[in-house]
């Protein structure tokens, strides 16, 4: 794949229209040789009842960035990418600002991929550690 960083991030923005990512204001903000990063604002829209970031919103952020990374790094135009397992450990709560999820590949198989996703706040504090397994399913013609 010979796309520029800006082209990759623009492509990610396009696929977010009318999706959960748009609802949660998730945006993709950085990409490198083996990682993709997305950010999400921490507002009342993603709070749990006591006013901190909901764990489910963090998991949605993690699955969004991991699945997008699978699509990008597999050059998966002919595949559907689906999450098949996700596990999250939330280690710190957040009330405001942004959280950033960085997906890095652990295993890049032809069919399944394993992602390590760290979610951090604006001060680089670790908020959540997520493991995501994705699967590449061939599109039928």
N, C-alpha and C positions, 0 to 999 in steps of 0.2 A: 504494500500500500504506500503510495507516494503522495499522500495529502499533507498539506501544511497543518501546523497546530491550529491556526485560525479556521481552516476549512473543516477540520474535525470538530472543533467546538461549535461552529455554525451548524453543522449537520446534527449534532446532539441537540441543539436548541430547536431545530425544526421538528424532530421526532417527539418533542415534549408537548407540542400543541394539543389541547383538548385531552390531556391525560392526567393521571394522579400527580405527576411531576409538576405540571403547571398549577394544579390545585394547591400543592404544598410549596410553591415558589422555588422549586429546586432548579438550580442552574449549574451547568458544567463550566468550570473555570480554569482548569489546567489539564494538560495531557503531556505525557512524555513517552519514552521508548517502551516502558513497561508499567505505566500507571495512568489512571484517570482520576481526577478530583472534581467533586461537585459540592456546592454549598446550599444551605437552607437557612432562612431566617428563623429565629426563635421568637415567635409572637404568640399571642393568645390563641391563634388559629391552630397551633400544634401543641397546646398545653394539655396536661392531664388536670383533673379538678383542683389540685393544690398549687397550680401555677408554675409548674416546671415542664420542661420538654417531655412529651409523651414518648415512652419507649417504642411504641408502634410506629411513630413518625420517624424515629431514628432507623428502625429496621426498613421502613419504606425508602428512606434515603440510601441506605446501604445497598439494598437490592437494586435500586435504580442505577446507581453508579457501577455496581458489579456487572449487571446485565448489559449496560451500555459498553463497558470495557470489553466484555466478551465479544460483542458484535464488532467493535472496532478492531481488536487485536486478532480476531479470527478471520477478518475480512469476510464476514458471514452474509454476504448478499443472498446466498442461496439457502440460508438456514433461518429457522426460528430459534431464538435464544430464550430459554425458560429457566427460572430458578427452580431447583428441585430440593434444595435443603438450605436452611439458614439458621444460624445459631448466634445469639448476641449476648454479650455480657456488658451491662451498663455499670460503669464504675464511678460516675460523677454526674450530678444533675446540673442543668443549665436553665436560667430564667430569661435571658435576653441575649441579643447579639446574633451571631451566625455560628453554625457548626459546619465543619468541613469533613467530608468523607473521601478518603483516598483509597482506591482499590488497587492492589498489587497482585499480580499473578503468582500463585504458588505452584500450580500444575496446569499445563496447557495441553490437554489431550485433544484428539480429533473429535471425540464425542462429549466428554465432560471436562469441565474446567473448575479449578478450586481457587478462590479469591480470599485474600486477607484484606479486610477493610477496617481501617482505624478512623474513628470519628473524633475530631478534636475541636475545641472552641477557638476563639480568636486569640487567646493567649497561649495556644498550643498545648493546653491541658488535655489529657486523654479523657474522653467522655464515654466511649463505647468501643468494644472490640468485637468484630463480626466476622464470621466465616460463612462464605456463600459458595455453594456448588451450583454451577449452571450446566445445562445440557444444550447441545446444538442438534436440532432436529431438521432433517432435510425438508425443504418445501416441496410439496408434490405439484406436479404440473398438470 
